[in-house]
């Protein structure tokens, strides 16, 4: 059976990004209500940016464009990582939750860097 990538939905990195979005949404549901338009909203936007830019980069025809969107993915990962630290500092999440999400973020970052290298080597 052929294991061909036909859509961005077939990409493991995109699937991991969707998993991250789901986890961030579940986590931010427990944040104080006064954070609804603050940190909670910002974390959700940062997480959504990750699989969204992976998908958009996949659909681009030129490697320079693909790398541009993957670069945005790395930036969104850094934003979300910073926001997780803030959430922990404010005691909205515990160390275990932070570490679990950081592990997913680091996995996505590693995959992103590897894809960028492969695009560059084409």
C-alpha positions as CSV (number, residue, x, y, z in Angstrom):
1,X,0.0,0.0,0.0
2,X,1.3,3.4,-1.0
3,X,1.8,5.9,1.9
4,X,1.6,9.0,-0.3
5,X,0.9,12.5,1.1
6,X,-2.0,13.9,-0.8
7,X,-3.1,16.7,1.5
8,X,-1.7,18.7,4.5
9,X,-4.0,16.5,6.6
10,X,-1.7,13.6,5.9
11,X,1.2,15.4,7.4
12,X,2.2,14.1,10.9
13,X,3.3,17.6,11.8
14,X,-0.1,19.1,11.0
15,X,-1.8,16.3,13.0
16,X,0.5,17.1,15.9
17,X,-0.4,20.8,15.6
18,X,-4.1,19.9,15.8
19,X,-3.5,17.8,18.9
20,X,-1.7,20.9,20.4
21,X,-4.7,23.2,19.6
22,X,-7.1,20.7,21.3
23,X,-4.9,20.6,24.4
24,X,-4.6,24.3,24.6
25,X,-8.3,24.8,24.3
26,X,-9.0,22.2,27.0
27,X,-6.4,23.9,29.3
28,X,-7.6,27.4,28.8
29,X,-11.2,26.4,29.6
30,X,-10.1,26.4,33.3
31,X,-8.4,29.8,33.2
32,X,-10.1,32.6,35.2
33,X,-13.0,34.3,33.3
34,X,-11.1,37.6,33.3
35,X,-8.5,36.0,31.1
36,X,-11.0,35.1,28.4
37,X,-9.8,38.0,26.2
38,X,-6.3,38.1,27.5
39,X,-3.9,35.2,27.9
40,X,-6.4,32.5,27.1
41,X,-7.3,34.1,23.8
42,X,-3.7,34.8,22.9
43,X,-2.7,31.2,23.6
44,X,-5.5,29.9,21.5
45,X,-4.5,32.2,18.6
46,X,-0.9,31.1,18.9
47,X,-1.8,27.4,18.9
48,X,-4.2,27.8,15.9
49,X,-1.5,29.5,14.0
50,X,0.7,26.4,14.0
51,X,-1.3,23.9,12.0
52,X,-2.8,26.8,9.9
53,X,0.6,27.9,8.7
54,X,1.7,24.3,8.1
55,X,-1.4,23.8,5.9
56,X,-0.8,27.1,4.1
57,X,2.9,26.4,3.5
58,X,2.0,22.9,2.1
59,X,-0.2,24.5,-0.5
60,X,2.5,27.0,-1.7
61,X,4.3,26.1,-4.9
62,X,7.7,27.6,-4.2
63,X,10.2,26.5,-1.6
64,X,10.8,30.1,-0.5
65,X,7.1,30.5,0.3
66,X,7.0,27.2,2.1
67,X,9.9,28.1,4.3
68,X,8.3,31.5,5.1
69,X,5.2,29.7,6.5
70,X,7.3,27.2,8.4
71,X,9.3,30.1,9.9
72,X,5.9,31.5,11.1
73,X,5.2,28.1,12.7
74,X,8.5,28.4,14.7
75,X,7.6,31.9,15.8
76,X,4.1,30.8,16.9
77,X,5.7,27.9,18.9
78,X,8.0,30.4,20.6
79,X,5.0,32.6,21.4
80,X,3.0,29.7,22.9
81,X,6.0,28.5,24.9
82,X,6.4,32.0,26.4
83,X,2.6,32.1,27.2
84,X,2.8,28.7,28.9
85,X,5.6,30.0,31.2
86,X,3.3,33.0,32.0
87,X,0.4,30.7,32.7
88,X,2.5,28.6,35.1
89,X,3.9,31.7,36.8
90,X,0.3,32.9,37.3
91,X,-0.6,29.5,38.7
92,X,-3.2,28.8,35.9
93,X,-1.4,25.6,35.1
94,X,1.0,23.3,37.0
95,X,4.5,22.1,36.0
96,X,3.2,18.8,34.7
97,X,0.8,20.4,32.3
98,X,3.4,22.9,31.1
99,X,6.0,20.2,30.5
100,X,3.5,18.1,28.6
101,X,2.6,20.9,26.2
102,X,6.3,22.0,25.9
103,X,7.1,18.5,24.8
104,X,4.5,18.7,22.0
105,X,5.8,22.1,21.0
106,X,9.4,20.9,20.9
107,X,8.4,17.9,18.8
108,X,6.6,20.2,16.3
109,X,9.7,22.6,16.2
110,X,12.0,19.7,15.5
111,X,9.8,18.4,12.7
112,X,9.6,21.9,11.3
113,X,13.3,22.4,11.2
114,X,13.7,19.0,9.5
115,X,11.2,19.9,6.9
116,X,12.9,23.3,6.3
117,X,16.2,21.5,5.7
118,X,14.6,19.1,3.2
119,X,13.0,21.9,1.3
120,X,16.4,23.8,1.2
121,X,18.2,20.7,-0.1
122,X,15.7,20.2,-3.0
